[in-house]
Amino acid sequence: MQPAFLEVRPIPSVRAEPVSLVVDREGIIRSVSPGHSSWLGPGRHRLLGHPWWGLVHRHDLDLALHYVQCVQDGVAGPRVWRVRVRTGTGTWRWAQMMAMRQHDGFIRLWLNPLEAAD
């Protein structure tokens, strides 16, 4: 016997997790959160020991460098902006980026992927 109606359950969408990077005073990535594998690509070696700005699209780089430098110098508090980030497949994806200075002088960068791709 068939039910009078079928229960329709939405298929859960795969949402990319935000990524947290800790960069030293020279801009070298020293720590990567586990969420990186979902959209930045597998392999921490791809990120650790490399400059963070290598992930940023060249058209967004000047603004990103400026904001991170302001935070590093203590001129500004946490900054938030939009930036294109290179994924593990080599494509570009829009992300919200936030920079915050830690007590040790290192910078924590959060990359939160945005749904809309431009």
Contacts in CASP RR format, 6 or more apart in sequence:
PFRMAT RR
TARGET T0000
AUTHOR 0000-0000-0000
METHOD contacts of the structure
MODEL  1
MQPAFLEVRPIPSVRAEPVSLVVDREGIIRSVSPGHSSWLGPGRHRLLGH
PWWGLVHRHDLDLALHYVQCVQDGVAGPRVWRVRVRTGTGTWRWAQMMAM
RQHDGFIRLWLNPLEAAD
14 38 0 8 1.000
16 38 0 8 1.000
16 39 0 8 1.000
16 113 0 8 1.000
17 33 0 8 1.000
17 35 0 8 1.000
17 38 0 8 1.000
17 39 0 8 1.000
18 33 0 8 1.000
18 35 0 8 1.000
18 110 0 8 1.000
18 111 0 8 1.000
18 112 0 8 1.000
18 113 0 8 1.000
19 32 0 8 1.000
19 33 0 8 1.000
19 35 0 8 1.000
19 36 0 8 1.000
19 39 0 8 1.000
19 40 0 8 1.000
19 110 0 8 1.000
19 111 0 8 1.000
19 112 0 8 1.000
20 31 0 8 1.000
20 32 0 8 1.000
20 33 0 8 1.000
20 108 0 8 1.000
20 109 0 8 1.000
20 110 0 8 1.000
20 111 0 8 1.000
21 29 0 8 1.000
21 31 0 8 1.000
21 32 0 8 1.000
21 33 0 8 1.000
21 47 0 8 1.000
21 52 0 8 1.000
21 108 0 8 1.000
21 109 0 8 1.000
21 110 0 8 1.000
21 111 0 8 1.000
22 29 0 8 1.000
22 30 0 8 1.000
22 31 0 8 1.000
22 102 0 8 1.000
22 106 0 8 1.000
22 107 0 8 1.000
22 108 0 8 1.000
22 109 0 8 1.000
23 29 0 8 1.000
23 30 0 8 1.000
23 52 0 8 1.000
23 106 0 8 1.000
23 107 0 8 1.000
23 108 0 8 1.000
23 109 0 8 1.000
24 30 0 8 1.000
24 106 0 8 1.000
25 72 0 8 1.000
25 105 0 8 1.000
25 106 0 8 1.000
26 51 0 8 1.000
27 51 0 8 1.000
27 52 0 8 1.000
27 53 0 8 1.000
27 107 0 8 1.000
28 49 0 8 1.000
28 50 0 8 1.000
28 51 0 8 1.000
28 52 0 8 1.000
29 47 0 8 1.000
29 48 0 8 1.000
29 49 0 8 1.000
29 50 0 8 1.000
29 51 0 8 1.000
29 52 0 8 1.000
30 48 0 8 1.000
30 49 0 8 1.000
30 106 0 8 1.000
31 48 0 8 1.000
32 44 0 8 1.000
32 47 0 8 1.000
32 48 0 8 1.000
36 43 0 8 1.000
36 44 0 8 1.000
36 47 0 8 1.000
37 43 0 8 1.000
39 87 0 8 1.000
39 88 0 8 1.000
39 93 0 8 1.000
39 113 0 8 1.000
40 46 0 8 1.000
40 47 0 8 1.000
40 55 0 8 1.000
40 85 0 8 1.000
40 87 0 8 1.000
40 88 0 8 1.000
40 111 0 8 1.000
41 87 0 8 1.000
41 88 0 8 1.000
41 89 0 8 1.000
42 88 0 8 1.000
46 88 0 8 1.000
47 55 0 8 1.000
52 68 0 8 1.000
52 109 0 8 1.000
53 61 0 8 1.000
53 64 0 8 1.000
53 65 0 8 1.000
54 86 0 8 1.000
55 85 0 8 1.000
55 86 0 8 1.000
55 111 0 8 1.000
56 64 0 8 1.000
56 83 0 8 1.000
56 84 0 8 1.000
56 85 0 8 1.000
56 86 0 8 1.000
57 83 0 8 1.000
57 84 0 8 1.000
57 85 0 8 1.000
57 86 0 8 1.000
57 92 0 8 1.000
59 84 0 8 1.000
60 82 0 8 1.000
60 83 0 8 1.000
60 84 0 8 1.000
63 81 0 8 1.000
63 83 0 8 1.000
64 81 0 8 1.000
64 83 0 8 1.000
64 97 0 8 1.000
67 76 0 8 1.000
67 79 0 8 1.000
67 81 0 8 1.000
67 99 0 8 1.000
68 79 0 8 1.000
68 99 0 8 1.000
68 107 0 8 1.000
68 109 0 8 1.000
70 76 0 8 1.000
70 77 0 8 1.000
70 79 0 8 1.000
71 77 0 8 1.000
71 78 0 8 1.000
71 79 0 8 1.000
71 99 0 8 1.000
71 100 0 8 1.000
71 101 0 8 1.000
71 107 0 8 1.000
72 101 0 8 1.000
72 105 0 8 1.000
72 107 0 8 1.000
74 101 0 8 1.000
77 100 0 8 1.000
77 101 0 8 1.000
78 98 0 8 1.000
78 99 0 8 1.000
78 100 0 8 1.000
79 98 0 8 1.000
79 99 0 8 1.000
80 96 0 8 1.000
80 97 0 8 1.000
80 98 0 8 1.000
81 96 0 8 1.000
81 97 0 8 1.000
82 94 0 8 1.000
82 95 0 8 1.000
82 96 0 8 1.000
82 97 0 8 1.000
82 114 0 8 1.000
83 94 0 8 1.000
83 95 0 8 1.000
83 97 0 8 1.000
84 92 0 8 1.000
84 93 0 8 1.000
84 94 0 8 1.000
84 95 0 8 1.000
85 92 0 8 1.000
85 93 0 8 1.000
85 94 0 8 1.000
85 95 0 8 1.000
85 97 0 8 1.000
85 111 0 8 1.000
85 113 0 8 1.000
86 92 0 8 1.000
87 93 0 8 1.000
93 113 0 8 1.000
93 114 0 8 1.000
93 117 0 8 1.000
94 113 0 8 1.000
94 114 0 8 1.000
94 116 0 8 1.000
94 117 0 8 1.000
94 118 0 8 1.000
95 111 0 8 1.000
95 112 0 8 1.000
95 113 0 8 1.000
95 114 0 8 1.000
96 110 0 8 1.000
96 111 0 8 1.000
96 112 0 8 1.000
96 114 0 8 1.000
97 109 0 8 1.000
97 110 0 8 1.000
97 111 0 8 1.000
97 112 0 8 1.000
98 109 0 8 1.000
98 110 0 8 1.000
98 112 0 8 1.000
99 107 0 8 1.000
99 108 0 8 1.000
99 109 0 8 1.000
100 107 0 8 1.000
100 108 0 8 1.000
100 110 0 8 1.000
101 107 0 8 1.000
101 108 0 8 1.000
102 108 0 8 1.000
END
